Amino acid sequence: AGPSRIAIKLAAGVSAAPGATVFCSGIKTSHELAVFANGVMIRYLDFNDAYVSQMNGAGHPSDTIAALLTAGELERIPLTFEHSPRGERSFCILVG
């Protein structure tokens, strides 16, 4: 999709050590630009719908996914599909 390609191109122009991964591209970039590019891809596929709450305002739960995955990559926390009974640090994949 157009917005995703623009975000990936922007992210590809910056390198960082350690770098963070842009989804589906293998590109390593700054953590901020990885969150931005991945967030664009997530939200664009989400059709930019909104979640409105009287208590917490507006937004969408998927807005946090790109930042959480990038933070996990920075901390080298593995992704899992289930909670580890041994108490290992891991991110549980969210499936809605």
N, C-alpha and C positions, 0 to 999 in steps of 0.2 A: 504494500500500500504506500502511496505517496508520502504521507507524514512519517511513516516508519523509515523509509529510505532516506529522507532528509535528516532525521535524527541519527541514523547510523553513519551517514556521511560526516556529520558534525563530530560525532564521537571518534570516528576513525582518524581525525586530524590531530588528536591529542594522545600522547603516550604518557604513561606513569609507571612507576615502580614502587610497590607492586601494582600491577594493573588489575582492573576488574573486567569481567567478560560481558560483552554485548550479546544477547541471545541470538542464536542461529547464525552467527557470523564468525565466531572465533576471534573477533577483534578484542584486543585488550586496550583499555583506555583509563582515564581517571575514574575514580569511584563516583564522582558527581555526574559525569557524562554517561556512565554506564546506567546509573539510576534513571537519568533523564531518558536515554534512548529506550531502555527496557520499559520504563513507565509509559512512554508514548505507544509502544507496541501493545502493551497490555490494555491501555485505555482505548486505543483505536479499535481493538477487537471487541472491547466491551461496549462499543457503540456510544461511548460517552454518556451512558445513563447516569442517574444520580440516586443517591440514597439520602432521604431527608428524614432527620430525626428532630423532634421537638427539644430534646435534651442536648444534642451534640451538633446541631447545625446540619450542613449539607456536605456531601463528599461521596465517597464510595469505598467500601472495604478493600477493593482491589488496588486502591491508591498506595497501600503500604507494601504490596508484594515485592515490587522492584527494589525498594530500599532494604527490605529484610533479606532478600536473596543476596544482594551485594554485600551487606554487612556480614552475612554468613560466609561468603566467599573470602572476605578480608580476614576473618577470624579462623578460616579453614574448618568450619563446622560442616560436617557431611549432611547431605539431604537424605531423608528416609521416608518410607511410606507408612511407618508405624512407630509408636513410642518404644524406645529401647528399655527393656526391663532391667538392664545393667546400669542404668543411670548415666549413659554416655550423653555428651552434648550432641544434639542434632536438631535440625529443623524438620518438622513434620510437614509433608506436602499437603496443601489445602486443596481439597476437591469439593466443588460445590454442585 
